[in-house]
Amino acid sequence: MNNTQEPFALLSAIAQRSAESAAGLPAQQDIQTYWSGVGFTLGGVKMVAPMAEVAEMLVLPEVTRMPGVQPWVKGVANVRGRLLPLIDLNQFFDGDKVTTSRERRVLVVEKGELYTGLVVDKVFGMQHFPADNFADEIVEDAAEFSEFLVGSYIVNNEAWAVFSPFLLAADGHFSNAAAS
């Protein structure tokens, strides 16, 4: 019986020494929540669209022009067997024709029957912002887009306007792409 106590006593001693030399748990820190969106630029303004409102991001595909539409409608593209109307947001907002750039990308918006691509200047990918950095104020540089903005995030003295593609999709001018 003494032999069975010896291994147990040895294990108990090892456990005791381990507990004495173990480092304590780190102090509990407050968990910060983050808001995520897709970062992009439009007319030189940094913006971010909610993740829930962007179905995917694409490199600008080959476009087939369409007759009888507004000049800001670039045309349609075949994306995996679906016709994706492409809207040049720079032209939609200020009418200026933007030069083609290799950095231009498409944010695909899909909501109910709506399936469209918004052509933007550049996409930064997924951006994460501390949720408590949200402000209802519209960034001054983004005033021309204010109808479709829901606020902004300011991180490292850099403002990101929160752009809602769903608000844009609900706009009557946007949904009427026929040339007048």
Salt bridges, closest charged atoms under 4 A:
GLU56 OE2 - ARG80 NH2 2.47
ASP88 OD1 - ARG104 NH2 3.10
GLU103 OE2 - LYS122 NZ 3.72
GLU110 OE2 - ARG82 NH1 3.07
GLU158 OE2 - LYS46 NZ 2.72
